[in-house]
């Protein structure tokens, strides 16, 4: 029993090391949170996202409004969330889902457009505000899942 347990731990550690080798962590922490913005700026961000989704509806993108009580919206790729924007004063969060580079790489120019005028929080401010980055476990599960099938991708030229 002890040998089996030890072998399982060794396999798990080897898997973790392999994942880290194949998908290294970014040099800088991902910026997920920004200082809150006025209403008109948030609605401008929303309009940009809506236009993006409408212009690419044939490619599988869709715009989803958040619940009426919250100021949030999402961009979906064939029903799967790839970008989520949520305004919770004093923060504005813009999250790109893990795996988006395979599923919907066209989302990155939109993300850059949404972020260009925003003031990002420092990494310490993000941590103190409770904004959580994807964990190693999330990244490990994504690596194990493999590639996204062609028919589930959006905005990818064939």
Secondary structure, DSSP 8 states (H G I E B T S, - for coil): -HHHHHHHHHHHHHHHHHHHHHS---SS----EEE---HHHHHHHHHHHHHHHHHTGGGTEEEEE--TTSEEEEEEETTEEEEEEEEETTEEEEEE-TTHHHH-TTHHHHHHHHHTT--B--HHHHHHHT-----HHHHHHHHHH----GGG--S---
